[in-house]
């Protein structure tokens, strides 16, 4: 991925940080963002030891923050433009399995959708003018978006809606958009309830950005099985 530029929102911890590290190790210039500027600086310093990384403080709920982020990214690499966008930033205001929809406060529901759905839309919307030919838009998700489970509340709703954004983006953009179903990953967002290490699923994003067949996977959900089958 030499000379490629990749943007990773929510790139300072969990899946986002692991994905940023994986792309940097492959030679891409990686641009990370987070709401916390100190976290961004710390991540850039840590990942710079193994690759070319820069970052900005940005809140995906704020389209002006995202506008600045993608304008920086489009000029930050060896050539102009953005080759891949990983719209990873997300929130979960509660304990998984203990968030029944009927008990969700309106404020929590609104912020979950504003971050996890509008944030994905805004990331794609602001990045669109800067995407290079053959660019990829990648959004992590899980089965909760398609298979209802008790107590997952606004989070489940938001992931289903984010997948709809991916489908429409693939239909409307001159880019390939994909949902990546990572299964259960051990992060703060999932309440550290076990699952895979983020570093174990990060290579899936590199494959999706470089080798996944747009005709087969564009607009769809790509799971671990499809990724492992394709990379045997």
N, C-alpha and C positions, 0 to 999 in steps of 0.2 A: 504493500500500500504506500510505497514511496511517493511523495508529493501529494497524497490525498489529504483532505481536511475532513475531520469528523467532529461533530458537535454532540456532546453528551449532557443533557440536562439532569440535575440531581446527581452530578458526577463526583461527589466528594465522599460518598459512603456506600456501603452495600453493593448492590448489583451495578450501580452507575460507576462507582470507583473501579470495580473489577473490570468492567467493560472498557473504561478509559485506559486502564493499564494494558489491556490486551491489544487495543488498537495502537497505542504508542509503541508497544513492542514489535508491531508489524511494520513500523516505519511511518505511520500517519502522523500529521500534526493534529493533536487532539485539543479541543476547546471545552472546558468543563465550566459548569455554573452551579451555584447553590444560593440560597437566601442568605447564608452566612459568609461574609467576606473572608473572615479568618480561616474558615474551612477551605475556601477556594485556594487561598495562598498556601496553606499547608499541603493540600493535595498537589498543587502545581510543583512545589518544592520536592515533594516525595517522588512523584512520577517522573520528574525531569531527569532523575538519575538513569532512567531506562528508556527515555524517549523525549519527543518534542511536544511539550504540553504548555498551554496557556489557559487563562480562565478569567471570568468576570463574575462579580456578585450579580445575580439576577433572580428575580421571582417570576415563575412562569404564570402567575396570576396577573402580571403586569405586562401588557404587550409592548410598552415602551422599553422596558428592561430587555425584552426578547429582541426587539429591533436593534438595540445597541449590541447585544450578544452576537447576532448573526452578521451584522455589519463588520464587527471585529473579526469573526471567524472567516468571512469571505476574503479578507485581506491578510490573514495571519499565516497562511501556508506558503508553500513554494510557488503556487499558482493561484489565480483568483477562483473563488467559488467554493461551494460546500459539496462534498461527495457523499456524505452520509450524515443523517440526523438520527440520534437515538433519543426519542422523547420519553425519558425515563422518570423524570421527577414526579413524585406522587406522595399522597398522605393517606393515613388511616387513623381516624380519630377514635380510637377505642381498642378493645381487646378482641381479636378475631374469635368469632363464635359467641360473643356476648354483646352483640350490637343489633338486636332485632329491629326491623324497620319501623315497627309501630312505636318504638321508644326513642327513635333518632330525633334529637333537637333539630329544629329548622336550621340553626346556625351551623351545626356540624354537617348536615346534609349539603347545605349550600357551599361550604368551603371545600368539602370533598369533591363535589362536581366542578367547582371553579378551578381546582388544582388538577384533578385527574382527567377531566374531559376538556374544559375550556383551555387548560394549560397545554394539552396535546394539540388542540386545534390552533392555538395561538403560535405555538412553536413551529408547526407546519406552515401556517399562514405567513409568518414573518420570514421563514427560511426559503419559501418557494421561489422568490425572485433570484436567489443566489445559488440554486441547485444546478449542478453540472449535468451534462448529458450522462445518462445512466445512473444518476444518483439514487440512493436508497433512503427510505424513511422507515425506521424500525421502532416498534412500540412493544414493550414487554407486557405480558398479561398472564392469565392463568385460567384454569377451568371454571373458576367461580364466575367468570363472565358469561358462561353458557350453561352451567349446571348449578341451580340454586341450592344453597346450603343454609341451614338455620343460623341466625345470628351474625350474618355478614353485612346486613344493612346497606348503607350508602356506598360502601366500598365496592360491593358486588355490582350495584347499579352503575357506578362510575366506570368500572372495567368493561362492562357490556357496552356502554356508550362510547368509550375510547376505541373499542374494536370497530364500531360503526364509523368513527372518524377515519380510521385506517382504510376501510373499504372505500369510502367516498374519495379519500385522497388518492388512492390508486386509480380510481376511475377518472379523476379530474386533472391530475398533475402529469407533467412529463417526467415522471419518476416512478419507481416501484416502491409501493408501501406494503409492509408486512407486519402482522402481529406475531410475536414470538411467545409461545406458551412455554414458560420455564419450569412448570411444575412448582412444587414447594421449595423455596429457597430460604435459607436461614438468615434473616435480616430483621432489623428493628421493625420494619413495616409489617412483617408477618408475625410479629410478637415473639421472635426467636423460638418458634415451636418446632424446630428441627428442620430437616430438609437438606438440600444440597448446599455446598459452599458456593458463594457467588463466583469465585474463580473457576469453578467447574463448568458454569454455564456461559461465562464470558466469551469463550471461543465461538459459541453459536452465533454471536452478533457479527464477528469477523467473517464467518462463512456467509451469513445472510447479506452482508454488505458487499461481498466480492464474488461468491460462487453460486448462490442460490438462483435457480432458474426463474426469471420474472414471469414467464408464461405459466409456469406451474404454481408459483407461490404468491404472485402479485395479488394483493387484496385479501389474501387468505390468512389462516392461522397455521403457523408452522410449529410443530411440537418437537419434543426431544427425539421421538422416534424417527421423524422425517430427517432431522439433522444428522442423527447417528447413521441412518441408512445411507444418506448421501455422502458421508465422509468416511465410510469404511475403506 
